[in-house]
Amino acid sequence: MRERLSAERMKFSTRTNWNLVENELAAAVRRRRAAGLTLVDLTVSNPTHCGFAYDAAGIVAPLHHADAVGYDPDPLGMMKARQAVSDYYREAGAKVAPEQICLTTSTSEAYSFLFRLLCNPGDEVLVARPSYPLFDYIARLDDVELREYPLFHDPNAAHAMRSDAGDDPSSDAGVDAGQGWSIDLHGLRSAITDRTRAILVVHPNNPTGNYVSAGEREALQTICAQRGLALIVDEVFRDYPLDKASPSFTNSQATQPGCLTFVLSGLSKVCGLPQMKASWIAACGPADLLHGAMERIEVIADTFLSMNAPIQHAMPAWLAARQGLQDQIRQRMQRNLESLDRRLRGSCAQRLAMQGGWTAVLRVPRSVGDQEFSLAALDRGVLVQPGEFYGMGHGRVVLSLLTPPGQWAEGLERLPID
């Protein structure tokens, strides 16, 4: 009785007052697995679970660095690790000095550092809709409010995307022939208030797969410079365009823009090593703003000192070896997209245009909402993500392009789209 009464009097913070009730789809998945029924998962996004060929010896060897026994912390991260990140950007055509880089254990931690740097409690950060829902949790834990700006989908945009449909947008290949998604700049400007402190973009967006275009980039920098806002750019999927031969829209935002800019990325996607827990903030912009920002970021990082020595010693070797796994992932993306487009041809579903990233968005019949479609798919033993998980409207579902080929083929055949 004493323990029960004590628990009733316990007051937790309102920032952790989430709705933890299991949704209908999650409950249905749990019941199916508990019953031992087969389930083909088309949402798997952990590259270490997707059948890629990892060089285990090559990955583990750099962790055995003798200097990792000692402890000599640098708040921003070891210089050798930051230099490796600087070299990564140099190879991408961006000049970022090691002094402009702060290492973190994850991009989530990087976001938290930046929210604390830029925002007082109740201040706002603009974030795209649709987008990844993790931002809601991070912002709430840092007492920051998120305001949404819309991404605009135009299936009749001027630049046709390459597909099995050829040049004919009226083909029945099941692929949206337009360029797809773009930032609604009018909607973004309208979302700015006196409490706005930063604009967050993902390059390319997750799950829509659109990169920030040159025109959008210029507009974002102008808006931020005029309004005194920071620009936060998440580039974790930047290295995964559909067309590697057309890199113009995949250029890193880590250059020398006219506004204070923070570019985020990390080993989880760049090297396909989510288990190694290393990410970074690359800061750039006007010298006076950059200097003040880095001074404050260093204090924030020094407060936590979350990076460990073995990982930092290993980062140069892992980054240098990234191309092998990246090539495997890009090949998987292309092949899975080709088989998806073949499956969709003549069906009642359509793949929306994308430029890069690990996910594909399907338009499914509006008479069957995305939650209902996901449940109907589950009845056939296949798991897909409802678009509402990412803030999309009805009639959208999301698939992971990392899914192993055999699993992918079986799951596509089971989809209720005929």
N, C-alpha and C positions, 0 to 999 in steps of 0.2 A: 504494500500500500504506500509506504514512504517513497519508494522509487517511482511509482506511478504519479503521485502528486508532485514530486520534484520535476518530472518530465513535463507535466502540464504547466508548470510555472516558468519553464525555460523559454526565453525569448531569443529567437534567432534574428539575424539582420534581415531587413526587408529586401536587400539586394540579392538574397538567396531564396526568395519566396517564389520559386518557379512552379509551374504546373507540371508535376511529376507523374500525372495520371497516364497510364499506358494508352496510346492511341489504338484505333481499331485494327490498323494494319499490323502494328507491332504485336498486338495480342494474337492475331491470326497466325503470324509467323511463328510465335512461340508455341502455340498449340500444335501447329503442323510438325515442328521439329520434335516436340515432346511425344507426338504419336509415331515418330519414326518414319514419316512420309518423306519422299524425295523432294528436294528443293534445289532448283538450278538458279544460282545467284548471279544476276546480271548487274549487280551494284558494287562488286568487289573493287576496291580502289587502293588496297595496300599492295605495292609492287612486289613485296617479299612473299606474297601469297599467290602470285599470278604465274608461276612457272618460268620466270626469266632465269637465264643462266648467270649466276653470280660467281665471281672469282673469290671464293671464300678465303683462300689463303692470302690473296692480295688485299682483301679488305681487313683481315685481322692483323696482318703483319705490322702495319704502321702504329697499331696500338701498343706495341712492345718497345716504345721509345724509352731509353734509359732515363732521359731527363724528366719523364713523367712522374718519377718517384719524388722529386722535389716539388715545393709549393712556392711559387713566386707570382702571385696573381696580378694581372693588369685589368683594371675595371672594364676597359673596352675590348679585352681579349688579347691573347698573345700576338706579338707583331708578326711572327711567321704565318700564323693563320689568317690574320687580316691582310697580309701581303698576298696570300693565295687567293683571297676573295677579290682583291684589287686586280690581280692578274686575270681572273675570270671576267671581270668587266672590261678590261683592256682588250681581251680577245673578242668581246662583243662590240668594240668600237666606242666604249665609254671610258672616260678618264676619271677614276675615283681613287684618291690617295688613301693609304691605310689609315691615316689620321681621321678620315671621314667615315670610318666603318666601326660599328659596335657589334660584337658577337652576342647572340642570345641562344638560349636552348631551343627555342621554337619561334615560329612567326607569331603564335599567340602571345608569347612573352614580349616579342617586339612590339606588337600592337599595344599591349598594356603599358610598356615603357613610354610609347608615344602619346597615348591618351593621358598619362600622368604628366608628361612634359607640356602638353598643349592645353589641357582642359582643367578648369575648376569644376567641382561638383555641379551638375545640372547643365553644363555646357554641351554643345552639340557637335556631332560629326556627321557629315552627309555620306550615305552609302547607297549603292545602286540597288534597284529592285528590278529583276530578280538577282539574287546573289546568295552566297553561302551563309547559312544561319548562325554559324559560330560567332559572328560579330556581335550578335545580341547578348550572348553570355559574357563576352569579354567587356563590352561597354558597361553592362550593368554592374559587373564586379568592380569597375573603376568609377562608378557613379557618373557615367557619361550617357547622354541621351543620343540615340540615333534618329536621324531624319532621312527619309528615303527620297531619292531622285529616280526617275524612271529611265529604263533602257527602252528604246523604241525598236520594234521589229517591223521591217519593211520587206515583204516578200517580193516586191517589184522594184527593188533597188537597181541602180544602173549597172553595177558590176556583177555579172553572172559568175556564179561559182562553178568550178569544174566538178563534173560528176558523170556518172554513167548516162545521164540524160543528154549529154552532148551540149549543143548550143540552143536546144529547143526547150524553153521554160515550160511549155505545155506538155512535155513528155510525161508518161505515167511512171517514171522511175521512182516516185515516192520521195523526191528530194526537193526542198524549197530552193529554187534557182536564183534567188536574190542574194545580196551580200549579207543579209540577215540583220544583226543587231547593231545599234549605235546608241550613243548617249543622247538623251533628250536634253539639250543644253538649255532650252527655255524652261523646262521643268526643273532642271538643276538650279538655275538662277532664282527661280521662284521659291525654292526650298530654303534658301539662305536666310537666316535671321540674325539678330544682334548677338545671339549666343553661339553662332556657328564658329568653329575654330579650325576645322579641317575638312577637306574633301577626300574621300577614299575611293580609289579605283583599282580594279583587278585587271591585269594585263597579261594574258587574256582572261576574261571573266569566267568564273565558275558558277553555273554550268553552261552558259550560253556560248562560250568559246570565241567571243569577239575581242580582238585587240583594240587598244586605243589608237585611233588613226592620227596622222600628222595634224590634221585640222582640229581634231578634238583636243590633242595635246596642247596646241597653241592656245586654244580657247580656254582650257583649264588653267594654264599658266597665267593668262591675262586676268581671268576672274580672281584667282588666288592673290596675285600681286595687287590688284585694285582693292580687294576687300581685306587684305592683311591676313589671309588664310594660309595654312600649310596644305601641301598636297602629299597624300600617302598613296604609294603605288605598290601593290602586291604583285610581284612578278614570278611567283613560284612556278607557273606553267609556261613561262616565256620561251623556254627552249623546245617547245613541242608544237610548232606550227604544222599544219597539214601539208603545206607546200614549202619544203626546205629551200627550194630554189628561188623563192620570193621573200627575202628577209626584210624588205623595207618596213613593213608594219610591225615586225617583231623586235625592232631596235629597243634597247633598254632605255628607260626613262632616267637612268642615272647619269645624266650629263651635267651641264651647267645652266639650268633653267633660270628664268627671271623671278621665280618664287622659291620659297623654302620647300624642298622636296625630300621625302624619305622613301627610299626604295627598299622593299622587303623581299627576301628569298631565303633559301636554305637547302641543306643536303637532302631533305625528305623527297623533294621533286627533282632538283638539279642532278643528284647522284642516285636517286632511287633508294635512299638509305634513311627511311623514317625512324629506324631504331637507334640511330647515332645521335639524334637530338642536338643539332647545331644549325642555327640560322643566323641572319644578320640584318642590320639596318645600314644602308648606304645613304648618307646624307649629302645633299648638294644644294646649291643656290647662292644667292648674294653673300659675299664674304662676311659682312657684319652679322647677318642672321645666322649663317652657318656656324660661326665661331661661338655665338651665344648658345645655340642649340647643343653643340657638342660638349660644351662645358657642363651643361645641365644633364645631358644624357650620361656623361661619365659619372656624375654623382649618383644618379638613379642606379646605374649598373653596379657601382661600387657598394651600394647598399645591399645588394643581393648576391653578387659574385657567384652567379649560378653556373658558369661554365667550368668544366673540369679539364684537367691537364691532358690526359690521354687523347681525348677527342680532338683537342686543339692541335696537338702534335701531329695527329693523323690527317687533318683536313687538307694540307697541301697535296698529299698523295691521292686522296679520294677525289678531289676536284680535278687533278691532272688525268685521272682515269675515267672520267664521267662519260666520255663519248660512247664507249662500248655498250653500256646499259641504255643510254639515251637512244642509240640506234635501234636496239631491240624494241624499246617502247614505241618509237615512231613507226616501225614496221608493223607492230601489233595494231596500232591505231588505224593505219591505212588498210590493212587486211580486214579488220573487223568492220570498218566503215563500208568497204566494198561488199562484204557479205550481207551487211545490214541493208544496204541500198537494193541489193538483189531481192532480198526478202520482202522489202516494202513495195516493190514494183507491182502495181495493180491491186494493192491492198487498200484498206480504209485508213491507214496511218501514213504519216509523212515525216521525214526527218527535216528539222529546221537547219538552215545554213549555219556553218561554223567555220572558224579560221584556225583554231588550235585548241589545245587542252585535252583532258582525258575523258570528257563526257559528251554524250550526244543527247539532244532533246528531241523527243517525238511529239508530234501533234496527233492526238487520238480523237475519235469522234466525240463531239461535245455532248451528245446524248448519253455518253458514258463518261462521267467525270473522272478526273485523274485518280482520286481515291478509289472510286468504284472500279476503274480499269485495273488498278494495282491489285485489288482484291480478286477480280476476275482472272487476272494472270496468275495470282497465287493459287487459285482453285485448279489451275493447270500445272502447278508445280514450278512456277517461275517467279522470281522476285525482281521487281523494278521499283524505282523510287517515284512517288507522286511529285508532280511539279510544285505543288503547294509547299513542299518542304523547303523550296528555294524562293518562295514568294511569287510563284507564277500563277496565272489564272487557270481556269478549268481546262481540261483537255490537253494536259501536257504531262509527259513522264520522262524520266532521266535514266540513261543507261551508262555504265562505265565501259570505256573502250579498252581497259586493261584486262577485261575478262579473258581467261584462257580460251583458245580457239574452239576446242571441242565443246566446252561448256557454253560458249557463245552460240555455236551452231544449234545445239540442242535447245537452248533457251529461246532463240529466235523462232524456231519451229513451233514452240508451244504458245507463243504470244497470240492472244485472241484478236487478230486483226484481219481475218479472212471474211 
